[in-house]
């Protein structure tokens, strides 16, 4: 299993192929969202919505083999693509690795220029929530 920085570097390489073509980049982000694992209907609850996102983003987790598994979905295609990138980076990783990670791929691929300030705020909220889950699992596992 690849570590967080290896995955980020892979994402950067994928986006470099698209160059500065904003339309192609947005389309690619939406395509990535289509590849998300189907999100269970019964998990589309208010409790699972990430606060701070303009779109609805549902996020749930599981803790398996000392790693955090993320499942998510969104009601908009671009946001679904953004959360799919975060899941690609974080899902299956140890809580310490998630908490201590520096998500440099977001700046390297110029995401701020692509998605605008509202979605940037939502992206920050998604990252914050994923790190919160990791912190909860870290705290729980140390208590055992």
Secondary structure, 3 states (H helix, E strand, C coil): CCCHHHHHHHHHHHHHHHCCCHHHHHHHHHHHHHCCCCCCHHHCCHHHECCCCCCCEEEEEEEECCEEEEEEEECCHHHHHHHHHHHHHHCCECHHHHHCCCCCHHHHCCHHHHHHHHHHHHHHHHHHHHHHHHHHHHHHHHHC
